[in-house]
Amino acid sequence: QVQLVESGGGLVQAGGSLRLSCAASRNIFSINNIAWYRQAPGKQRELVAAITRGGTTNYADSVKGRFAISRDIAKNTVYLQMNSLKPEATAVYYCNAQLSVPPSNYWGQGTQVTVSS
């Protein structure tokens, strides 16, 4: 199993930037896929960005060109750099890890991001 701890959320004005961190309790090379999701009030949780063990990344269309997912293998940490933030990015952001042996899915506790207009 794996524990995930998110940090870096906060209040920022529209157009500003934040960097979220997701610290994993195990070597992130042992994790198939690590992703950031977000859930706004009254809405379903949605995928924001993901990175595979091999380093392949993918992004939701709404954040392409503004958000970047990266990792520091030595620190077992995955980051989400968020630039040019918009009020609609206001949500709780969750880190997710998918393992293959056995197939399993883990979530962090979430970190609140609030973008003021």
C-alpha positions, 0 to 999 in steps of 0.5 A: 500500500501507499500513503499520500500527503498533499500540501501547497494549497491555499488562496491565490488571485486569478492569474496567480500560481501555486505548486502542489506537492504529493509525498508518497510513502514508497518509491514512486517507481513502484507506482504505476500511475500518480495523478492529480484530481480535483473536486469542486463543490457540487461537482464530480471529481475530475482528472487534472494531470497524471504521470506514469512510472515511465514519465509519460504525462497527460492533462485535462484539456482545461489545464493544458499549457498552464499546469505541469506535473513533475516528480522528484524521484529522490524525494518520492514526491510528485508536483503540480505546478499551476499557472495562470489560475482561474476562479474555476480551478477552485476545488479540493485537489487530491493525489491518487496512486494506482498500483498493479500488484495487487491492483489497488487505488489510493488517495490522499486527504486533499488540499484546498485551492481557492482562486479569487476573481 
